[in-house]
């Protein structure tokens, strides 16, 4: 079921299996994923009967979790009948419009959009249990990119040149005496009906291979909200392991990349901007959360913990040296966006709070596995893995090892042209709470 939804930022189920084995976790223990994403850690733990808690701020993650975690409640025969009905019934057109926000307008052909919303109405009206309704909503969510003029591409959505938005942009550029954008065409744009059939066929196949309800009974919990406020509210000494991958410090904006999916779930433009600010600071639009965190820790009666984390950041020589180097490069005019400086500072400040709280909620002897990437801005390489590990050690963790993956990340063409090519580490950090 991990292949039902394309989530490029997630890690593999095999990796989670590997660490659950390495950490010798048993059904009597509990694992935490504070950046749950599409809940791979929780789902693998569920398969093995291990208790798990995840924290996720993106509403997409909540629907994906509900659809996948309830797999044992799906009636396969009922699902096959729905699939056959979709495959044999020509779609009609809904009068209800897709709930677009500015970034998603013109994402679909008009007829495709009306058919998509018609299926949404039909699925919502079926006499099926809530788990099945969640699954069918999830199916529609999973095909949005396939039936649209958009393609996910790291920091933004790429737009097919056939989209009305691109045609209007190019017309304006030509009128202004500029060259049109270089045309991009998706390899294939699926029609709504066959896209739904394809998604249902995959789910039916995987559920058939699953072989009915599992005998494992691990307790699972997904907490919705920002990790910066949800994790500090958890009790102490709860978890036997942490397996996670935070957003990388790479300017990728999940609210843009997954704008179609968020809009489909009813997140309007204002809510989108608010969600972007609640994410870990990894885009240049993020504003400092220091005052917000100070107020929050005051409300929960833990100002001394806030002060400790801030002092650790302010006195961290390596991080402060990196920030000084970025400021110098900005003064030299080498930086294409000065917001990178505040993003990097905010990113490590917030990660320090998360690391401190992970130590607090872990039991003695707990192991931690964290996947992250190093980054480079204006030629300045930022060793994310070393910085995170040093924070962890200052808060009490014992760093045990760092796996450096053979897959290395390249540099942007602009950086290579000016500063040369230097492959960046992609690492898995292993820590232990003594």
For each residue, the residues with C-beta under 8 A, 3 or more apart:
1: 4 43 68 71 203 206 207 210
2: 12 13 40 43
3: 202 206
4: 1 67 68 138 142 199 202 203 206
5: 38 64 138 141 142
6: 142 145 152
7: 10 37 38 64
8: 152
9: 37 245 247 252 254
10: 7 37 38 40 245
11: 15 16 40 245 371
12: 2 15 16 40
13: 2 16 17 40 43 44
14: 17 18
15: 11 12 18 19 371
16: 11 12 13 19 20 40 41 44 45 243
17: 13 14 20 21 44
18: 14 15 21 22
19: 15 16 22 23 241 243 367 369
20: 16 17 23 25 31 44 45 48 50 241 243
21: 17 18 24
22: 18 19 367
23: 19 20 240 241 367 369
24: 21
25: 20 29 31 45 48 50 240 241
26: 29 50
27: 48 49 50 51 216 217 218
28:
29: 25 26 50 51 240 241
30: 50 51 52 53 219 238 239 240 241
31: 20 25 41 45 50 51 52 53 239 240 241 242 243
32: 52 53 54 238 239 241 242 243 244 358 361 362
33: 36 37 39 41 42 52 53 54 55 242 243 244
34: 54 55 227 231 242 244 246 354 357 358
35: 55 56 227 244 245 246 247 280
36: 33 39 41 42 54 55 56 61 65 222 244
37: 7 9 10 33 40 56 58 61 245
38: 5 7 10 60 61 64 65 68
39: 33 36 42 43 54 56 61 64 65 68 69 222
40: 2 10 11 12 13 16 37 43 44
41: 16 31 33 36 44 45 52 54 243 244
42: 33 36 39 45 46 52 53 54 65 69 220 222
43: 1 2 13 39 40 46 47 68 69
44: 13 16 17 20 40 41 47 48
45: 16 20 25 31 41 42 48 50 51 52 218 220
46: 42 43 49 50 52 69 214 216 218 220
47: 43 44 214 216
48: 20 25 27 44 45 216 218
49: 27 46 214 215 216 217 218
50: 20 25 26 27 29 30 31 45 46 218
51: 27 29 30 31 45 218 219 220
52: 30 31 32 33 41 42 45 46 218 219 220 221
53: 30 31 32 33 42 220 221 222 223 234 238 239
54: 32 33 34 36 39 41 42 65 221 222 223
55: 33 34 35 36 222 223 225 227 230 231
56: 35 36 37 39 61 62 65 222 223 224
57: 61 224 225 226 227 275 278 279
58: 37 61 62 254 258 262 275 279
59: 62 63 224 262 265 267 275
60: 38 63 64 141 258 261 262 265
61: 36 37 38 39 56 57 58 64 65 222
62: 56 58 59 65 66 222 224
63: 59 60 66 67 134 137 138 141 265
64: 5 7 38 39 60 61 67 68 138 141
65: 36 38 39 42 54 56 61 62 68 69 222
66: 62 63 69 70 131 134 138
67: 4 63 64 70 134 135 137 138
68: 1 4 38 39 43 64 65 71
69: 39 42 43 46 65 66 220 222
70: 66 67 73 74 131 134 135
71: 1 68 74 207 210
72: 212 213 214
73: 70 129 131 132
74: 70 71 78 79 131 132 135 207
75: 78 79 132
76: 79 80 204 207 208
77: 80 81
78: 74 75 81 82 128 132
79: 74 75 76 82 83 132 135 200 203 204 207
80: 76 77 83 84 204
81: 77 78 84 85
82: 78 79 85 86 126 128 136 200
83: 79 80 86 87 197 200 201 204
84: 80 81 87 88
85: 81 82 88 89
86: 82 83 89 119 193 196 197 200
87: 83 84 193 197
88: 84 85
89: 85 86
90: 193
91: 115 118 119 192 193
92: 115 118
93: 111 114 115 118
94: 114 115 116 117 118 120 121
95: 114
96: 117 120 121
97: 100 113 117
98: 104 107 108 113 116 117 263 264
99: 263 264 266 268
100: 97 104 105 107 263
101: 104 105 259 262 263 267 268 269 272
102: 105 269
103: 157 256 259 272
104: 98 100 101 107 150 259 260 263
105: 100 101 102 165
106: 149 163 164 165
107: 98 100 104 148 149 150 163 165 260
108: 98 112 113 116 147 148 149
109: 112 113 149 189
110: 113 114
111: 93 114 115
112: 108 109 115 116 147 148 191 192
113: 97 98 108 109 110 116 117
114: 93 94 95 110 111 117 118
115: 91 92 93 94 111 112 118 119 192 193
116: 94 98 108 112 113 119 120 140 144 147 192
117: 94 96 97 98 113 114 120 121
118: 91 92 93 94 114 115 121 122
119: 86 91 115 116 122 123 140 192 196
120: 94 96 116 117 123 124 137 140
121: 94 96 117 118 124 125
122: 118 119 125 126
123: 119 120 126 133 136 137 139 140
124: 120 121 133 137
125: 121 122
126: 82 122 123 132 133 136
127:
128: 78 82 132 133 136
129: 73 132 133
130: 133 134
131: 66 70 73 74 134 135
132: 73 74 75 78 79 126 128 129 135 136
133: 123 124 126 128 129 130 136 137
134: 63 66 67 70 130 131 137 138
135: 67 70 74 79 131 132 138 139 203
136: 82 123 126 128 132 133 139 140
137: 63 67 120 123 124 133 134 140 141
138: 4 5 63 64 66 67 134 135 141 142
139: 123 135 136 142 143 196 199 200 203
140: 116 119 120 123 136 137 143 144 196 264
141: 5 60 63 64 137 138 144 261 264 265
142: 4 5 6 138 139 199
143: 139 140 146 147 190 192 195 196 198 199
144: 116 140 141 147 148 260 261 264
145: 6 148 150 151 152 260
146: 143 188 189 190 195
147: 108 112 116 143 144 189 190 191 192 195
148: 107 108 112 144 145 189 260
149: 106 107 108 109 159 160 162 163 165 166 186 189
150: 104 107 145 157 158 159 160 163 260
151: 145 157 158 160 184 186
152: 6 8 145 157 158 257 258
153: 156 157 158
154: 250 252 257
155: 250 251 252 253 256 257
156: 153 253 256 257
157: 103 150 151 152 153 256 257 259 260
158: 150 151 152 153 184
159: 149 150 163 165 166 184
160: 149 150 151 163 166 184 185 186 189
161: 166 167 170 181 183 184 185
162: 149 166 167 185
163: 106 107 149 150 159 160 166 167
164: 106 167 168
165: 105 106 107 149 159 168 169
166: 149 159 160 161 162 163 169 170 181
167: 161 162 163 164 170 171
168: 164 165 171 172
169: 165 166 172 173 181
170: 161 166 167 173 174 180 181
171: 167 168 174 175
172: 168 169 175 176
173: 169 170 176 178 179 180 181
174: 170 171 177 178 180
175: 171 172
176: 172 173
177: 174
178: 173 174
179: 173
180: 170 173 174 183
181: 161 166 169 170 173 184
182:
183: 161 180
184: 151 158 159 160 161 181
185: 160 161 162
186: 149 151 160 189
187:
188: 146
189: 109 146 147 148 149 160 186
190: 143 146 147 194 195 198
191: 112 147 194 195
192: 91 112 115 116 119 143 147 195 196
193: 86 87 90 91 115 196 197
194: 190 191 197 198
195: 143 146 147 190 191 192 198 199
196: 86 119 139 140 143 192 193 199 200
197: 83 86 87 193 194 200 201
198: 143 190 194 195 201 202
199: 4 139 142 143 195 196 202 203
200: 79 82 83 86 139 196 197 203 204
201: 83 197 198 204 205
202: 3 4 198 199 205 206
203: 1 4 79 135 139 199 200 206 207
204: 76 79 80 83 200 201 207 208
205: 201 202 208 209
206: 1 3 4 202 203 209 210
207: 1 71 74 76 79 203 204 210
208: 76 204 205 211
209: 205 206
210: 1 71 206 207 214
211: 208
212: 72
213: 72
214: 46 47 49 72 210
215: 49
216: 27 46 47 48 49
217: 27 49
218: 27 45 46 48 49 50 51 52
219: 30 51 52
220: 42 45 46 51 52 53 69
221: 52 53 54
222: 36 39 42 53 54 55 56 61 62 65 69
223: 53 54 55 56 230
224: 56 57 59 62
225: 55 57 229 230 278
226: 57 229 230 278 279
227: 34 35 55 57 230 231 280 354
228: 231 232 280 289 293 296 350 353 354
229: 225 226 232 233 296
230: 55 223 225 226 227 233 234
231: 34 55 227 228 234 354 357 358 361
232: 228 229 296 297 300 302 305 353 357
233: 229 230 300
234: 53 230 231 238 357 361
235: 238 361
236: 360 361
237: 361 362 363 364
238: 30 32 53 234 235 361 362 363
239: 30 31 32 53 242 361 362 363 366
240: 23 25 29 30 31 362 363 365 366 367
241: 19 20 23 25 29 30 31 32 366 367 368 369
242: 31 32 33 34 239 358 362 366 367 368 369 370
243: 16 19 20 31 32 33 41 368 369
244: 32 33 34 35 36 41 369 370 371
245: 9 10 11 35 37 370 371 372
246: 34 35 280 351 354 370 372
247: 9 35 252 254 279 280 282
248: 252 282 372 373 375 384
249: 282 343 344 347 348 373 375 382 384
250: 154 155 282 373 375
251: 155 282 283 284 340 343
252: 9 154 155 247 248 257 282 283
253: 155 156 256 257 276 282 283 285
254: 9 58 247 257 258 279
255: 258 259 262 272 275 276 279
256: 103 155 156 157 253 259
257: 152 154 155 156 157 252 253 254
258: 58 60 152 254 255 261 262
259: 101 103 104 157 255 256 262 263 272
260: 104 107 144 145 148 150 157 263 264
261: 60 141 144 258 264 265
262: 58 59 60 101 255 258 259 265 267 272 275
263: 98 99 100 101 104 259 260 266 267 268 272
264: 98 99 140 141 144 260 261
265: 59 60 63 141 261 262
266: 99 263
267: 59 101 262 263 271 272 275
268: 99 101 263 271 272
269: 101 102 272 273
270: 273 274
271: 267 268 274 275
272: 101 103 255 259 262 263 267 268 269 275 276
273: 269 270 276 277
274: 270 271 277 278
275: 57 58 59 255 262 267 271 272 278 279
276: 253 255 272 273 279 283 285 286
277: 273 274 286 287 289
278: 57 225 226 274 275
279: 57 58 226 247 254 255 275 276 282 283 286
280: 35 227 228 246 247 347 350 351 354
281: 286 289 342 343 346 347 349 350
282: 247 248 249 250 251 252 253 279 286 343 347
283: 251 252 253 276 279 286 343
284: 251 337 339 340 342 343
285: 253 276 339
286: 276 277 279 281 282 283 289 342 343 346
287: 277 342
288: 291 342 345 346
289: 228 277 281 286 292 293 346 349 350
290: 293 294 310 349
291: 288 294 295
292: 289 295 296
293: 228 289 290 296 297 306 353
294: 290 291 297 298 303 306
295: 291 292 298 299
296: 228 229 232 292 293 299 300
297: 232 293 294 300 302 303 305 306
298: 294 295 301 303 306
299: 295 296
300: 232 233 296 297
301: 298
302: 232 297 305 306
303: 294 297 298 306 307
304: 307 308
305: 232 297 302 308 309 356
306: 293 294 297 298 302 303 309 310
307: 303 304 310 311
308: 304 305 311 312 356
309: 305 306 312 313 349 352 353 356
310: 290 306 307 313 314 349
311: 307 308 314 315
312: 308 309 315 316 352 391 394 395
313: 309 310 316 319 348 349 352
314: 310 311 320
315: 311 312
316: 312 313 319 320 387 390 391
317: 320 321
318: 321 322 383 386 387 390
319: 313 316 322 323 348 387
320: 314 316 317 323 324
321: 317 318 324 325
322: 318 319 325 326 344 380 382
323: 319 320 326 327 341 344 345
324: 320 321 327 328
325: 321 322 328 329 380
326: 322 323 329 330 335 340 341 344 377 378 380
327: 323 324 330 331 341
328: 324 325 331 332
329: 325 326 332 334 335 377 378 379 380
330: 326 327 333 334 335 338 341 378
331: 327 328
332: 328 329
333: 330
334: 329 330 378 379 418
335: 326 329 330 338 340 341 377 378
336: 378 414
337: 284 340
338: 330 335 341 342
339: 284 285 342 343
340: 251 284 326 335 337 343 344 377 378
341: 323 326 327 330 335 338 344 345
342: 281 284 286 287 288 338 339 345 346
343: 249 251 281 282 283 284 286 339 340 346 347
344: 249 322 323 326 340 341 347 348 377 382
345: 288 323 341 342 348 349
346: 281 286 288 289 342 343 349 350
347: 249 280 281 282 343 344 350 351
348: 249 313 319 344 345 351 352 387 391
349: 281 289 290 309 310 313 345 346 352 353
350: 228 280 281 289 346 347 353 354
351: 246 280 347 348 354 355 388 391
352: 309 312 313 348 349 355 356 391
353: 228 232 293 309 349 350 356 357
354: 34 227 228 231 246 280 350 351 357 358
355: 351 352 358 359 388 391 392 395 397
356: 305 308 309 352 353 359 360 391 395
357: 34 231 232 234 353 354 360 361
358: 32 34 231 242 354 355 361 362 368
359: 355 356 362 392 395 396 397 433
360: 236 356 357
361: 32 231 234 235 236 237 238 239 357 358
362: 32 237 238 239 240 242 358 359 366 368 433
363: 237 238 239 240 366 433
364: 237 433 434
365: 240 432 433 434
366: 239 240 241 242 362 363 432 433
367: 19 22 23 240 241 242 400 430 431 432
368: 241 242 243 358 362 392 397 429 430 431 432 433
369: 19 23 241 242 243 244 428 429 430
370: 242 244 245 246 388 428 429 431
371: 11 15 244 245 426 427 428
372: 245 246 248 384 385 388 426 427 429
373: 248 249 250 384 409 424 425 426 427
374: 381 382 383 384 385 409 424 425 426 427
375: 248 249 250 381 382 384 424
376: 379 380 381 382 411 415 419 422 424
377: 326 329 335 340 344 380 382
378: 326 329 330 334 335 336 340 415 419
379: 329 334 376 415 418 419
380: 322 325 326 329 376 377
381: 374 375 376 422 424
382: 249 322 344 374 375 376 377 387
383: 318 374 386 387 425
384: 248 249 372 373 374 375 387 388 427
385: 372 374 388 389 402 425 427 429
386: 318 383 389 390
387: 316 318 319 348 382 383 384 390 391
388: 351 355 370 372 384 385 391 392 429
389: 385 386 392 393 399 402 429 431
390: 316 318 386 387 393 394
391: 312 316 348 351 352 355 356 387 388 394 395
392: 355 359 368 388 389 395 397 399 429 431
393: 389 390 396 397 398 399
394: 312 390 391
395: 312 355 356 359 391 392
396: 359 393 433 434
397: 355 359 368 392 393 431 432 433
398: 393 431 432 433 434
399: 389 392 393 402 429 430 431
400: 367 430 431 432
401: 430
402: 385 389 399 427 428 429 430
403: 427 428 430
404: 425 426 427
405: 408 425 426 427 428
406:
407: 426
408: 405 423 424 425 426
409: 373 374 423 424 425 426
410: 416 421 423 424
411: 376 415 416 419 421 422 424
412: 415 416
413: 416 417
414: 336 417 418
415: 376 378 379 411 412 418 419
416: 410 411 412 413 419 420 421
417: 413 414
418: 334 379 414 415
419: 376 378 379 411 415 416 422
420: 416
421: 410 411 416
422: 376 381 411 419
423: 408 409 410
424: 373 374 375 376 381 408 409 410 411
425: 373 374 383 385 404 405 408 409
426: 371 372 373 374 404 405 407 408 409
427: 371 372 373 374 384 385 402 403 404 405
428: 369 370 371 402 403 405
429: 368 369 370 372 385 388 389 392 399 402
430: 367 368 369 399 400 401 402 403
431: 367 368 370 389 392 397 398 399 400
432: 365 366 367 368 397 398 400
433: 359 362 363 364 365 366 368 396 397 398
434: 364 365 396 398
